[in-house]
Amino acid sequence: MTANAGFRALQVEEEQDGLRLDNFLTALLPDLSRSQIQRLIKDGKVRAASGVPRASTTVHEGQTFEIDIPPPTAAGPEPEALPLRIVFQDQDVVVLDKPAGMVVHPAAGHSSGTLVNALLHHITDLSGIGGELRPGIVHRLDRGTSGLMVVAKNDRAHHELARQFADREVDKEYAALVWGVVQAGRRIDAAIGRDPQQRQKMSTRARRARSAVTRVTFAHQFQGVSLLKVAIATGRTHQIRVHLSAIGHPVVGDATYGGIHRRVAASLRSVMRLERPFLHSARLAFTHPSDGRRVDFESPLPPDLQAVLDDIRAQEEKEGIAYE
């Protein structure tokens, strides 16, 4: 059983008021897909004080929902012919562009449809260090985050990449759209740990926390939002989302950390279409584990995020707002 399996009680916070129940639970249980959440609701595994709710039920601040998450099956992940965009591959590593909505490895109630299932189909020689459920996995991206990841194809490469991540030698840069005005050069240095009130969330207020630094390397301001490039050396769980929320500028579309606004300006209407946080792993650079050369990869914004950005720009130009 993983940390997410078993009986859980989740309370609705102010920023989550008005969400559909399935969206609320999906945001707080990142290892479960929306379809998995909907199945649990349909099977009566989610209960409220008023009884068994529906997936479309609107949640309100202060409500508590109880959910019974089954443990994962004992069987190992099966290869699945899922689409997978491989950016680079040789005998040591695979660099891929993970789509949003895909969980990296099997977890409670989610034994299929993961990146590992796809890797087992596309790649025959993955490192075994990660174990049966995580072969070749050196680092992770949140389910709702798209973009670049590196996977090890042998144990030697796995050890070396893991060392580089631990020693903060890997360059990781993300594209993020956030609420409000954030300037380039902003540095957020705040340790991150489990939220003392909501254990499924991370927080900078945790009693037991690990150091984390996030740097804003580029910023462009629109009306009400800023498009950022964000670099991290550490890789704490939800780090960028937690840090940006902590300084009052949550990632747009992030239901877990206050990034969903129900009332927005006309120029920002397109953000209401987002079904996940506007966060993309846009650049990944590391030292190749075999020959020592520095390799650097970039990934453009995926269509769902690019469409939102294009609409914001079009609306501002339509309204005569100066745009560079």
C-alpha positions, -999 to +999 in steps of 0.1 A: +000+000+000+013+034-009+010+066+011-021+075-008-040+042-002-065+038+025-091+060+042-088+098+037-108+128+049-104+159+027-117+194+036-127+221+011-107+253+015-118+288+005-100+287-029-116+254-038-152+266-031-174+261-061-154+233-078-169+201-091-163+172-066-142+152-092-120+183-099-116+190-062-105+154-055-082+152-086-064+184-075-057+170-039-049+135-050-023+140-078-015+102-081-051+095-092-065+105-126-098+122-130-113+090-145-100+070-115-116+096-091-149+094-110-148+056-108-143+058-070-173+082-067-194+059-088-185+029-067-195+047-035-160+051-022-165+088-016-190+100+010-202+134+024-222+142+055-253+143+033-246+108+018-230+096-014-224+125-038-220+126-076-189+136-096-207+168-106-216+178-071-204+213-063-182+215-032-183+244-007-158+257+018-158+238+051-172+206+037-154+173+044-154+144+020-143+109+030-126+087+004-116+051+006-086+045-018-079+009-026-043-004-025-025-010-058-026-045-072+004-066-066+011-073-102+038-052-120+030-027-146+022-040-181+035-025-213+009-003-230+010+012-265+005+048-253+017+077-274+051+089-262+072+117-277+108+107-275+131+137-280+164+118-278+176+083-272+209+064-271+222+034-252+222+052-218+193+076-216+159+085-230+147+122-230+110+124-235+082+151-235+056+139-210+020+149-218-001+166-192-025+142-174-001+113-174+010+099-140+047+090-140+045+057-123+018+033-109+003+043-076-028+036-055-058+030-077-038+038-108-020+008-122-023+016-159-020+045-183+012+057-166+045+069-182+061+036-169+035+016-188+043+035-220+081+032-214+078-006-211+062-007-245+085+017-263+118+009-245+131-026-239+163-018-219+153+003-189+174+005-157+161-017-129+172+005-100+138+021-097+122-013-090+094-030-107+070+000-105+096+027-114+121+012-139+145+039-151+127+067-133+153+092-120+129+122-113+092+130-117+068+156-130+034+162-115+005+145-133-007+179-145+027+192-156+039+185-192+074+186-206+109+172-205+121+143-184+152+120-186+149+083-180+179+059-174+183+028-197+210+011-175+220+010-139+253+029-144+234+058-161+208+057-134+234+061-106+251+090-124+220+109-132+207+104-097+240+119-084+236+149-107+201+156-095+212+152-058+242+175-063+221+201-082+240+198-114+209+194-136+194+226-151+156+226-150+136+255-164+098+257-166+073+280-183+045+291-159+017+316-162+009+331-128-016+355-113-004+390-107+028+409-115+061+391-109+094+406-119+124+387-134+152+381-109+128+371-081+143+344-058+122+323-035+142+305-008+118+286+014+120+251+027+091+228+017+074+199+036+040+183+042+013+208+050+006+205+087-032+208+082-036+190+048-012+161+044-019+157+007-005+192+001+030+206+004+037+239+023+064+264+033+049+263+068+058+226+075+075+218+107+097+192+089+109+207+056+137+205+031+155+234+016+143+246-018+152+276-041+132+288-071+144+316-094+124+336-119+148+341-149+123+358-173+090+376-169+065+392-192+035+409-178+000+409-193-030+424-177-035+404-145-010+376-152+027+371-158+044+346-181+075+333-163+105+312-169+114+296-136+146+277-128+150+252-099+181+234-087+162+214-061+132+192-070+109+191-041+073+178-045+052+206-060+081+230-055+072+257-082+035+256-074+041+259-037+067+287-039+047+308-063+016+304-043+035+313-011+045+347-025+009+354-036+012+345-073-002+309-078+001+292-111-030+298-133-052+268-133-038+252-102-068+242-081-046+228-052-027+260-045-052+287-052-047+292-090-084+290-101-103+323-101-140+322-109-141+359-120-116+371-145-112+400-169-124+397-204-089+395-217-083+364-195-114+344-203-093+318-221-077+306-188-111+292-178-105+265-204-075+252-186-079+217-172-045+217-154-019+241-141-002+263-167+032+247-160+056+231-185+091+217-182+106+236-211+143+230-207+164+202-193+203+201-193+226+175-178+260+159-183+258+127-204+265+098-181+289+081-206+310+107-224+307+137-201+294+161-227+268+187-216+234+180-234+206+206-235+170+200-246+141+224-250+104+218-255+079+243-268+046+250-250+020+222-258-011+232-278-034+237-247-011+262-231-001+279-263-037+284-272-044+302-239-014+324-244-023+333-280-059+342-269-046+365-242-023+382-266-051+386-292-075+400-266-049+426-255-041+436-290-079+439-297-083+462-267-053+483-279-030+473-250+007+478-259+024+445-265+060+438-272 
